[in-house]
Every structure is written in structure tokens, then in C-alpha cells.
């Protein structure tokens, strides 16, 4: 085990893939000469050269589509999109091509493409660089969506994405890049599609993913001081969703609070809530609760942004309220 | 000098496409084919001429008006007809229909119904070839409507920037659905768009199959030499409506009649006859042959199986062993 940042863990996966598979190449805006907007690909251009670490023009739709074409042509492209908001410029290629080509061709085509992008707020970047739209992507059959929350998963899920024969979207919460964690660089790919219990408990299931895992664990510690042991589930993959792990936890705790940095309306939290209703209704002692972002475009001012994002006190309050009303 | 054998191949392919499309229109009215049906009648010389410049190893990306390209590529008519019938024996197992023909064994990558959406994919196929040092090119068909899309400009830029082996083939039939070229382009001279990307370009008469073939061969040779991508504009006209849902309110009968006088099949037939390369009997025999081929295609499509509904969710993701 090595202590390394989330950023370095992703780079470790990219470097391993570039070293071991000649079909792998990386392309995106400023991934080469600049070293990556978030320094994830720093040093890779020098190590692997401009054919395999390719700076692109600011043409998200086209370099993503070129990734699809290159995947069809036998390569294993990794496309980096600087932020999730920019990925909206590539939605045509994502939704109309990456997600459809296998099915629409009757199973003839395979698009083994990995798309990485940053997501989420918390850095005072306002309403065009801060949203959490991974729930939208999880709506689309034909693609897979992974949301690593810790450094080991950042490495393991990128490796898993590269091994997958279908398009996999990796959402990297931007506040996680400098966060350190224990990483086994000898470990292979993580188990794509499996959620993990990050903290066992029996009083309530706190279900989350990505950038809010830390906040949720913090809230769980706070609750433990009152003797409330919360179980924390890290979804890790939004599509395919590990419903089994969610329902097993709810069957044990009888209560669920879902924490999701997306907006509440039509959020991924809504999907998780529906799955609990469908599969765990009779084990519930209380209505499922959600803690999501406020329904506003992300504001710039720090105190306003903090107020818009899910914070530990709101999670603690949601649990306490649930215990008081349905204890 | 025109080689007679080659000329007959070209003529037969154009006649096959024409007959296939007429039959498809008829079957649409009978309800055998549903969804949208975009006919290629009038534009046959473009697909047939351009395809002569490609080898079986080259890749092809086409649009939702791709029956002509698919037939010219050699995908059997029966498999294409079955696809339009929605049969499991169709080239996309009935999941694509008229707008989404695929045949990976012939490197035919669709069948794209988002205008401009095929261009980035073609750029990527060419990038894969370049990275793997494979000596083949990717031909990308699109219409004049696509020229207004960002993907057109982004794709030309990226292909030129990276000197990728893409042959961009613009089928300019003068209308983006119902909007005339001059009503949607500030600069309607499509060839000149390539200038902005430092890309070589040419224009050819898309109603003259030999002119298309010559221009496509030259353009493909440029791409194969490693001189970068090429934009070839082929000026053509669709004789039928945009799709089965189009009442054609946007163009006059005189204009259509004028273009019909330049029917690519009639033009080529007359030319070959004037040169003494084609007798009336040859035309009749070709017609019988393509009529028979299309009838057989319909028979095969009719006889083809429906996919089981249990298979609905197959092929969304790879099937793990």
C-alpha cells in the first residue's frame, strides 16, 4: 500500500494502461503540453509521446466522437473532458452514438471507450463549472457510469473502465484530487457495478457516492457521538446500480437517507429512493429522505455555495428528524 | 475511353439502387416498411461513382439516406430489405431500420440519422488507422445540410490538423430537408469551406457517374498518399421528397423537372449508347436482372424471421461469456 492523492491514483492507472496496452491513448483539451487542467496527466506526454497523449482543439463533440470512431477501429481511447459542464457540448456523440451503436447495429459494433471528466462544486467556480450531472448520464442505457470517491477506487475503477467492452464514463469530483488515500499499485481493476459499505451501522443507511462520501462519513461520526450508528454506503457505480447492497443495508437499518450533490428534482437520489420503495418498502420504518443541492445554479460567493451544497449538519439533521418522527 | 465491362457495372448498380428505391416506396405505402424512408432516387451516381475509389478495407460512414451506399458497397439487397421490414435477418437485426444500416464485415459503419453526427466517427476511424499504421482510408458521406453543423467544422479541422486519412464526401442535393442551400449558408460554395482548414477540395457533377468516379479516385489518391483529408463536393439532386412525410412545398415542379432531365441513369445510358457501347437489348437485360434481384430481396425479407421479444434487451451492453 502506498499513500497517494486521488489525482496520482488516476495517473497511476493511466500510466499502467499506456505501458501495458499499445491500443490505449489519451486525448482531450490540454492533456499533453499543459499537463492536464487538473494535472492528472502531468508528465505523460514526456513519457509516452504526442501520438498517445494528444492535445485536442476545443471541440468536445468531435474529439469525443473521434474517440468512438477510434474505439470502433480497434483502439482503447481515453477521452478527458475538462468538466462535466463542457461535456454537454458532446452530448450528441455520447447519447446518439456511444450509447446506441452496439444495439442499433444488432450487436455488431463495440465501443470500448473511456471518458473521464471532473464534476461537482465546492471550488467557487460558479454556475458553468460546478454542477453534478452524472445522474443524467446514468439515465442512458448503453453506457456505464462510475463515480470513484477514494484514491484506491480512482485507480481501480479507471482500470476497470479500460477493461470494459462498453463506453464507461468516469466522474471525478474536483475537490477529491488532492485528497490522499491508501492505494495498492499492484491491485488490478476494481469491481465495476459493486457498491461498498464504508462504515457499518444499524440505525440508518446513509447512501452516497463521489464527492459527498467524505461529508457523509463526517456526519456519521457526528451521529455516533449521540450513539446513532449510521451505515455508510458508497455506490461507486451509478450504472449499473448495485441495488442488492442498498437493499441489504436498508433491511438491516430500516431507514435511509440519500446524499447526492445533484439537484433534488429528478436526481440520482430519486432513483435510489424508488429502488428502495420497490424492493425494500416493508423493511422501512420511515419515509426515505434525501439531502441534495439547493435548486439553484451554483453561486460564486463562498457562503452561498456552501449553503447550496449538501453539508454534514444537514445530513445529521435529516437523520435526527427521521429518528424523532419515526424512532 | 470507357471500359465497357466497367461501364455496365456502374450502370447496373445505379439501376439496382433505382429499382430498390422504387420498390421500397411501394412497400412503404403497403405498410411493409415503416418509420422514415429517405429515398436516394436521383443521387445514384454519387454513391456508385464514389465507391469505385474505395477498397474493401476502407471504412464507410454514411447518413440516414444510405440505401445507395449500402448497395454499392455490396451488402445484399435482401439483407437491406429485411432490415427495413424489421426482420432479424436484416443487416442490423431489425434494430436500425432504413436509417441505420450497418455491416462491419464490409466496414460499413452506418446509417447515421443525426445530421453531421457521422463525421467525428469517421475522423476517429481514420485516427485508429493512422495510429496502427494501416494503409486504408475512411470515406464519410454527408449532405449539404450537415455543413451548417458544428461537427462538420470541428471534424474538418481535426482531420486536417492531424492529417488523417478521411475522404469527406458532401452530397450536395441543394436542400437541407426543405431549406435551400442559399437560405442556410452565408457562403453556399461548399468546396470553399475547406480553405478555412487548409484542406484540399474539389467539386464534381454528381449526376455524371464517371465524373464522380474520376474525382473520387483523385481525391482518394490524395488521402492515400498521406497528404491529409480531402473534401469532395458532389452536386446532385433528389428527385423524390425528403422523406415519406414531405409534401414538397419548398420547391417548384419546374425545378424538379429540370433536374430530372439530368437523370444520372438516363445520362449515362444515352452516353454509352451514343458511343456504341450499349444496345437496347443490353438495357432491357440489365433491367430484367435488377428487377429480379429486387423481387428476390423482397421475397427474402418476407421470409426472414422476426427477432424474439425476449431478445429486446440484448446488445445494449456486451454479452459476457
Interface residues (C-beta under 8 A of the other chain):
Chain A: X25 X51 X54 X56 X57 X59 X61 X62 X63 X64 X65 X66 X67 X68 X69 X70 X71 X72 X73 X74 X75 X77 X92 X93 X96 X97 X101 X102 X103 X104 X105 X106 X107 X108 X109 X110 X141 X142 X144 X164 X165 X166
Chain B: X59 X90 X91 X92 X93 X94 X95 X96 X100 X102 X103 X104 X109 X110 X111 X112 X114 X117 X119 X120 X121 X122 X123 X124 X125 X126 X127 X128 X129 X131 X132 X138 X150 X151 X154 X155 X157 X158 X161 X162 X314 X315 X316 X317 X318 X319
